[in-house]
Every structure is written in C-alpha cells, then in structure tokens.
Amino acid sequence: MSQTTSSPPVLPPSIAHKSWSERVLQPVLIGITAVSLTTALLILLHVALPMRPWFWLLPLCAFAAGEGILTTHWLFQPERRTLNHTLYRATELVSILFFTRFYTWFVLGNWPDLNQIYNILLSPILLFADVYFLVATLLAWITWQRAVDAAHVFLKIAPDTAEIAYYSLPRHKRQPENRPVSFDRSPLLMHFFQQWIYGSVVLVFCAALTTFDLVGLVNRRSLFGLARLGLRADMLVTLLLYFLAGFLLISQGRFAILRARWLAENVRLRPEMERKWYQQAWRLLLVVGLVAAFLPIGSTVPIGRLVAWFFRLVLVVVNVVFYLFSLVFIGLFALISFLLGSGTPDLGDLPAPPPPPSPPDLLPEEVDEAIALFFGSFFWGVVVVAGVLALIFFLRDRGVRLEWGWVTAVLRAIRNWWYGLWQDLSQQITRVWPEWQQPKRPSSSTPAPARWRFIRLNALSPRDQIRYFYLSTVRRASDKGVARQVSETPLEYAHDLKENWPEADTDVESLTDAFLKAQYSPSPIVDEEVHPVKVHWKRLKARLRGRKRPSGR
Amino acid sequence: MFSGLLLALLAIAFLLQVDFIFYILYVCLGVYLWSRWYFPRTLHGLERRRVFVQRAFWGEKVSVRLVVRHNGRFSLPWLQIHESVPVQLTAGEEVNEVFLLRGRETAEFVYHLQARRRGYYKIGPLWLKTGDLFGLIPEKTETLPPDYLTIYPRIIPLGYLGLPSRQLFGTISSQQRLFADPTRPMGVRDYRSGDPIRQIHWKASGHTRKLVVKTYEPAISLETAVVLNLCTTEYTRYSRAQITEWAIEVAASLAAHLVNQRQPVGLLTNGIDPLVGTAVSSQPVFDSQSGRLLTDATPENAATHMPPHIPPRSGRAHLMKILEQLARIEAAETIPLSQWLIPACMHLNWGIALLIVTPKGDEATCQTIHRLVRTGLNPILLVVEPDANFGRVRERAAQLGFVAYHVAVRQDLDRWKRPLQVRV
C-alpha cells in the first residue's frame, strides 16, 4: 500500500478551519472533567452526610460548567476583544450566585416565607446562612472556575483567527508587519496538565475516602475498628470519566499545538489527519485499558505488599516523629506556663473586683428594628439593582435585549394596582376611623385564639417537624378536653394523655420522648428519625379524632 | 509532572488500599511506557530513500522521489517530513507534510527541480519528525542524509570551429589544403600541372577520356586543451559574476563540441573547486539559501583549492569529467594568467591547440601566449569580456603568431555554428 503525492499546495487547507471536535467534543470533554471533580466531592459529602440531597447539586455544577465554557468561547471571539472581560466575568458569577440561591431553595423546598423574608431584609447575612447553599455555591464556583480555565487554555492553544488569516495567504502576499506574534503554546498545555493532575489526586483521594465507613466513624467518634467498603459504582464511573476525558483533552491539546506550529511552517496537513488522531488516541487508551484490566492488582503481588509495607513504615515513622515533636512542644509549653505562673502573686487574697457598671439603657427595640429594616432595605435595594444591571449586562451582548415597552407596561400595572390598593385602604380607613374614635370597650381576659396558618411540613427541619407533631397533638387533645396546664411538664402531660387514651400509650410515650429530644437535646436530628415519629403521630391523631370529648377532666 | 502523578497514585493506592487506583495507575503507566518505547524505535526503523538522477544538464527538469516505508505492525500517528531544497532549483513544489503512516505502508512523495544554474547542489536532508499523542515525550527527529546534484553548465551547440592545427591525420575537416587526408576521398578534378601521378584516378580518366585526379578531404588532428582563466582580478568588477559564468559556458561548449568531433580535450583552469583542498573528514558546506556549494578558500590559500589539470582525452566519459569540474568551478583571486599559464602548459604535447578563454587580450596576456607559440604549441585566444577595441587585440595577436577571437556575447558563437564549407 502506498500513498503518493506530488506538488503539494502552498496553503494547508485543513488547518484553516475549526473542526467539530473543537466546537463540540472539546467543550463536552472539558465539562466532563470539571463536573467529574465536583461529583467526587458530592459523593464524598453524600457518604459523610447522607441526610442532605447532595446529588441534586450535580445539575447545578453541570450548568455552571457549561455556562462558563460557552461564555469563554463567546468572549474569545475577535469582535468581543473590546469587552471588559473582568466585569463580564463578575456579572456572570453574580448571576450564577443568584441562580444557585434559587436552585437550592427549589431543591430543599424551603422557599422563604414572609417572616423569613422580613428577617432577611433585616439581616441580609441570613440569606447566606445556609450550609447547603454555601456548599452549592462553593462547588458551582469550583466547577465554573475549572471549566473556564480549561476552555481558555484550549482556546489559546488553537490557532487563532489572525494566524489563520495570515498564513492562509500565499507567501508572496504576506506582509511581514502583519505577521502574528508567535508564542510558545506548550506552557499552556502544561498548565492544564498540572491542573488535571492536581484534580486527579484530589479525585483519587476522595475515591479512597469513600471506601471508608464515614458514618460509622462519625457515630463511633473513634478511628479504631474503621470499616472498609467497596468502591462505589458512581465513584468508579466518575474516575473513569475524569481520566478518559483528561487523556483525550491532553491529546487534543497536543494536536492543537502541533497544528499551530504546522500552520506557521506551511506544513501540508491531510484532511483526515485530525479524525485519525482522535481515533488513534481512543484506540491506544482502550487497548492499554484492556491490557491493564488483566494485570494483577498491585496490592496482591509480593512486590506490592513490600511497597505497601514500606509506605506504612514511612507513615509510622512520620507519626512517631510528629508525636515526639508534639510531646516536646507540650512539655515546653507546660514548662513556660509553670515558670510564668510561679512568678505571679497569689490573687486569692485580693479583694474581689467591683461589679461591672450596668449597661446604659438601650434604645427601644422598635427603633433598632426600624434602623435595621432601613439599612436592610437599602442593602437589598442595592443588591437587586446591581443584580438586574448585571443580568442586563450579561445578556445584552448575547442577543437578549430587554423590551422596555414590556417593562413599562408591567411597571404601569404595578403602579395601578398599588394605586387601587391605596384607594381601598383610604376608603376603609375613612369608614373605620369614626368607630375607632369611640371609647374602647374593655377587652376580654381570654386572648384571641391565634390565627391558623398553613404550614408545609416538608419545608421544616427534622427538629421542627417533631415539635410540630407534638404541639399539634397537644392542640388536638386540648380540643378534646385534655388541655396541658402551664405548670405541667411533657412527661406529666403524657401521663394525663395515657389516662384518657390508654390504648395509645406507646404512641404517646414515643412522641413525648421524641419531643423531649428535639426540644432539649443538642445532638443533631436526621431525616430518618422523623419518619417513625410521624407514624406515631398519625396513629395518635387518629385515636384523638375517634374519641369524643370527655365529660370532665 | 507525569511521573509525579504516577508516584502520587502509587502512594495513595498503597496507603489506602484501593484496587481501582492500581488500574488507573496501570493505564497511565502503560500510555507513558508505550509512548516512550514505541515512537523512537519506530522512527529509527523507518526505511527512507531518495531516488533521482544525480546529474543534469542545464534546463532539464529533475524528478526527485522520496520513499518512506514503515515496516512495523502498528500505525505511526503522525509523521512530519520536510525536504530541504535549494531555492535556485525549486520549481514551486515542496515536500513539507504531515501524515499518518499505517503499519507496513509506504508513502511516496515526488517533487521536481529545475536546473536553472550550473553548480553542485545539496538535495536534502530529509527531516522526519514524530512524537506521541499526548506530549509525554519530546519529539523525535531522524534524517535522511543529503544527496548531491551536479548541474552541468549550459552547452551551446557549435557546428564548425575552424581552428588551426599543426597535427595531421585527424578526424576534423579542414580548409587548409596542406592537411588533405588520403584516407578520406572526396571527389575528382581535372589534372593540373604538378599534381602527383599517384593521385590520378585512372578509371575515371579512362572513362572521361581526360586526366582527372582524386581530391581528398582535408583533415587535421586537433588535440586540444581548454584553458579557462577564472582569476577574478583580471575580470571587470561590476560584471564579474556574469562574465565568469559566460566564460565557463564557452569552455563547456568548446569541450563538448570537440568531444563530439572525437577529439581529445583537456581542461586547465586557475579557478577553484570547493571540493578540492577541504579536509577529507570535514563535510562540504552549502549555502542554506541557494543550496550551492560554498568554499573556504581565501586569497592566501586559494591556490591550494585549484583543481588538478585534466589531460586531453577523448570520449563522452571524459567529457562528463570535464563538465563536472566546470559545474563546480568558481572564480577566485588565484594566480594571474600571465604567471600561471606557462607552468601549467609545460606537460602538454607539442602542437596541441590551446583554447585560452580569458577576459582580456591585453599586452601581458598576448606576450604570454606568444611564448607558448614559440614553444611549439598552438594557442588560440578567446576574449570573453566586451571590448570595443578588439581589432587591436586581433592585430597584436596576428603579429605575435596566434589567432584571437572575440566571444563576448552569444551571437559571437554563431560563426562556429555554420557547417564546414570546403573550398575545392
């Protein structure tokens, strides 16, 4: 078989365009690499803290990665060189932050009610006082940052428009002053390579940690007797995807570097070269992967055991050295404390210090609240305006234009609604004001019953749910005539309930115990603990509903 | 960096005892080892050769074929080849290509060279470069050593020189009746008083009933040595490059013509041959742009670079030898003709014709040539630089006993393109 060529053309044609792999495959691989890393962290979080829906953050991370890559490609186009990239990136991050906040509310189902909104208005920090949201923000940022960094590297590596335009000209038409500045692209790929390796170490470390029984570790609070689990399937897939995508990206980067060099050197590149390059990379990885699958696992071969023992020995030595250093440090600290302590006079005989002066009278609470409300509102006003401006700036150059006519119509509708509401209120006040001016009748001794409001049970935390079960039971029992006295403890009240509903003594006891734990115990309450309490509560509710009101207590 | 990854994976795998990390470690190690082992070995084992005719006449188109064969079983993902071609010879084609070479596949590339200027040119080397798919190892480079192409000087076909000779019984027709060759009968004519009796053609006389004698074609033996003066100090500075080339072309044309006439021809020159005088161990140096052979001769050591004289011999093989030397020869500041010519002609046979190609026919040159005449040689002066007063040179030459011609332009050679017209 032979391939023959004669009189190769001056212009290498296959270099002068962006291929589908650059436009499609490469962004996908970058996204996979970035999301794989955060997936490993999510899996680790899920293993350590299984009560939270961590895997719901995966779409968020994928969105952040995709958005970052697309925006990087978009910003890299020549006509957007004049755009302020830093500002644009900042608005992009603000948009992702807003999106993350709404997404976490959506996932957890804990949309803020009016009281919470009021509290957030007073204290904006409450908006961020959510561990799940903070973790989601951190992971989204990590994914976005890595995706943007990798996309930028690969865009810089590939021959740019100026180079393609210049080297596409015949040699005699090239003006030396138009020659693009050539630079070494290898450090860029090396940068990506480093990032990939750091990520792979983190990933592998996470994968190793997920093989430990972390829940058992938390419950036992001891490292001894730590159980080992197998590698999870999702972690296995994550590892495979990360390494495969990374290798393919490195291969693509290598090809891009060579392609830029070939372009500058007027090397003729055959059109099928790029496709075959990727085929070769795939083939090599598959063959090596297949061969590796049949090799003995390193820990089972004798040399592997020796190496493992060596590593353990190194670890033991490091521990011993650290332990000795700690002992020396503690000893020195104790000695210094002793020396300093012996020189100070005995304070036992001295008269007690005078009591601290009483604090000045604070301003009335209402004034504090008004100021907080004012500053909170001002802060949120600024945030909303900045957010809207950021969103407009972010979307403006991407073809999404704000329809001012539509905005004006909405504002006009809001104004009309507000005006109508104001008119109604004014009429109401005008009607009620004369009655209000009349002398008030003495109020009754019994307070008005609290207004019923709908509570969404799933939006409550596990602790609040158990409280709700108990308090609703108390309310139902009160309706049935077994009211809880102010002086009664929950256990005393449970005794009353069991007297009146002896068939529900188990449920009453369980519910009371759960309530006591939820109300007074500092230990965390997980989702799994709520379900049995709920069962008891439902059963008790049915019994309370079935029994008629007793004649007397 | 990649080694760092492997070590980190190894440490984590052994410390935390996760078997799948071993698998990843194996894959990374496998890719690395494959890249490290396969590509240098494969590149080194590539068969490559350059096929072309290593000598060409001026104006010819030389076809060069490059063959690269991969004897291995697995593909070579990319192979970049680049052939260095002299700019003066390029025909707008170049071999600068990247391609995939499958196992047991042969790639062939053909390009052409245009022989525009005489010289000794380096073709190549052919650079072959390859590397792995991931950039884990540095690129590897191999070369196919260069070959050399000799382009002979332009040869202008000549018909009849008409140079005087003192040697009889040659193969060249002559207008000098003295040199009539009895082995080459040409016809008959009427008898005139004084004609030898043995030249009477008796059969024809009987047939015509009057005495007629045989006529013979006159012929001479023209053993010739072309003397080429390439001492740059004797050339006019501003036109030196063109005139020296023209002088070489004249010398080559004369040599070719005489060899075609089956006459022995030799070559004596005081130019320099870049291949002469350089150390055997050192490689010849070529100009990177033009591809021409460069010389390290200086005015002090130029004489050591002068090629040895080629004694007069006949035959095409001998002509090729002369033309090869004329292809490489360069003008330089060597020994002037007046000092060099007499010693150079000491070993030549008596009566040999010396075609002295020189830029000027000044007094010193003519006196030197006159001394050759007195030693029994037969010098003919060929002046190649334009000279408005060449008539004086011709007169001076005639007075000193030799012939002088002015061949400053190509049209001056037309007089020798005419066929022989024998006066009977």
Interface residues (C-beta under 8 A of the other chain):
Chain A: M1 S2 Q3 T4 T5 S6 S7 P8 S186 L189 M190 F193 Q194 I197 S200 V201 V204 F205 A207 A208 L209 T211 R228 L231 L236 L239 F243 F247 I250 S251 G253 R254 F255 I257 L258 W262 E265 N266 V267 R268 L269 R270 E272 M273 K276 W277 Q280 A281 L284 L285 V288 G289 V291 A292 A293 L295 I297 G298 S299 G304 V307 A308 F311 R312 L315
Chain B: M1 F2 G4 L5 A8 L9 L10 A11 I12 A13 F14 L15 L16 Q17 V18 D19 F20 I21 F22 Y23 I24 L25 Y26 V27 C28 G30 V31 W34 S75 P77 W78 Q80 H82 G92 E93 E94 V95 N96 E97 V98 F99 L100 R102 R104 E105 T106 A107 E108 F109 V110 Y111 H112 G131 D132 L133 F134 G135
